[in-house]
Structure formats: structure tokens, C-alpha cells
Amino acid sequence: MASSSLRSDPQNWLIGKPISLLSTARLPRMLDVLQLLQFHHLTEGRTLPESYKMTCDAAICIWMRARIPTQRVDSCVRKLSKLHQNYLALKVHRTRKRESDRMKEDMFKGDLQELFDIATKDVMTEIQNEEDREFLRMQREDTFSCSMTGVDVKTASKESRKRQREEKERKVKMRYEERMTKGFNETEGELSSLTTGCCNG
């Protein structure tokens, strides 16, 4: 009965209820961005162009948090618009009982679990951190295979150690430069005294 209700409800059909926020634990799936789009467009009553933009801005923020280079917002909007149009095309025939329509729906539902991939074309060469590259590979295979929290903790810890090391090196360099400056001044003073003594003699 629940399945029948889901099929007849134009707002919840195939994708479930709208969501107001994307999860920050992983990169968003196609299902996630469609649910957020539905929230902005249907629940908040915004225009489609505005809803596309807001949804893409939210998705890009999650990718930036994961330190993964993304496409431009307009490219993301085109990708989301195409996904949404495919969804609307299926929705038109949601009440038909043809087997081919059910097969298309099943394929689309499977695709919804895939990553909404907005990475740049050369993302693997642009990412400097190997852990970030591995995270993206795992998210592309299964968005639930790993959490961004663990990646952030590891990266933050590594960056903290790097900052501490750089600060230590900076202090050592400062002390060295101070000693060099002090030694130079002392030497200069000694030479000055010798010169003065010679002149007085």
C-alpha cells in the first residue's frame, strides 16, 4: 500500500520526501540533490532556476569541505537540470502499467544511489592529498563506504602537525638570524675599537 501511495504522490514519487539540508558526512547522491531541489522548488515555492542554483551551491559546499575540486556552478546546474528533466519525463507515465515503464523506473532508482559527481575533469591530478583521492574513489563506488568525518580528522591532524613543524622551523631560523646579527655587531664593534686604538696610537 505504501508503494502505491508513493507512486501516486507527484511530490514523493520515487525519490521520497524533500530534505532541507544535505548530509555533511559524505558527498551527495543524485537522490539527495533531487530531494533538496524539491524542497526549494515545491516546499519553499522558489523558481526552478533559483532552486537549481541553491541546490548546486549546497552540493559544491560539501565537495569543497572534502577538498575536492569541482566544476563551475553553471556546469553543476546543467547536470542537475538534466537529471531533473529525466525525472519529470518518467513521472509523466508513472500511472501506466507497461513493463517497459517499470524497468525504466527501476533503472532510474538505481541511478539515484550513485554519486552526483561534479568533480573537475582532471580531479585526480589536481588533488594533492592521496587520502582525498582515495576518498573520492570510494565515494564513486559507494557513497556509504566511508565518512567525511574520518577524512577531515586525519587531514586536520596532519595539517596541525605541519603547522607545528613550520612554526618550530621558523623559531629556529629566527634564533639563528639573531645570533648571526649579534655576532656581526660584536665583530663590527671589536674592529671599530681596534681601528680607534690604532688611530690614537
Salt bridges, closest charged atoms under 4 A:
ASP32 OD2 - ARG26 NH1 2.76
ASP32 OD1 - ARG29 NH2 2.92
GLU44 OE1 - HIS40 ND1 2.91
GLU44 OE1 - ARG46 NE 2.78
GLU50 OE2 - ARG46 NH1 3.01
ASP57 OD2 - LYS53 NZ 2.77
ASP74 OD2 - ARG72 NH2 2.81
ASP74 OD2 - ARG78 NH1 3.88
ASP101 OD2 - ARG96 NE 3.02
ASP101 OD2 - ARG98 NE 3.43
GLU105 OE1 - ARG7 NH1 2.53
GLU105 OE2 - ARG102 NH2 2.45
ASP106 OD1 - LYS109 NZ 3.72
ASP117 OD2 - ARG140 NE 2.68
GLU130 OE1 - ARG133 NH2 2.92
GLU130 OE2 - ARG137 NH1 3.32
GLU134 OE1 - ARG137 NH1 3.07
ASP152 OD2 - ARG65 NH1 3.31
ASP152 OD1 - ARG67 NH1 3.55
GLU159 OE2 - ARG67 NE 3.73
GLU167 OE2 - ARG170 NH2 2.57
